[in-house]
Amino acid sequence: IFQKFGKILRQKRREKNLTQEELADLAGIHRTYVAGIELGLRNPSLKNIIRIAKALGIKSSELFKNF
């Protein structure tokens, strides 16, 4: 589940032409945290999922499509 979520996050981030660092700055989290999520090594909290979605300009539910 974590790897699939990370793959979707990476895809959405790349669609917005953002680096991990840029996304992290926009979301108010650390770049290594974003990297860990994308690699499926981190279990992001709901709070951070919402922050990431807002930073990407999408609804948080879009990060769970195709599950």
Long-range contacts (C-beta under 8 A, 24 or more apart in sequence): 1-67, 2-37, 2-40, 2-41, 2-42, 2-43, 3-39, 3-40, 4-40, 4-67, 5-37, 5-40, 5-44, 5-63, 5-64, 6-37, 6-38, 6-39, 6-40, 7-38, 7-40, 8-63, 8-64, 8-65, 8-66, 9-34, 9-37, 9-38, 9-52, 9-63, 10-38, 12-56, 12-58, 12-62, 12-63, 13-38, 13-56, 16-56, 16-57, 18-56, 23-52, 23-55, 23-56, 26-55, 26-56, 27-51, 27-52, 27-54, 27-55
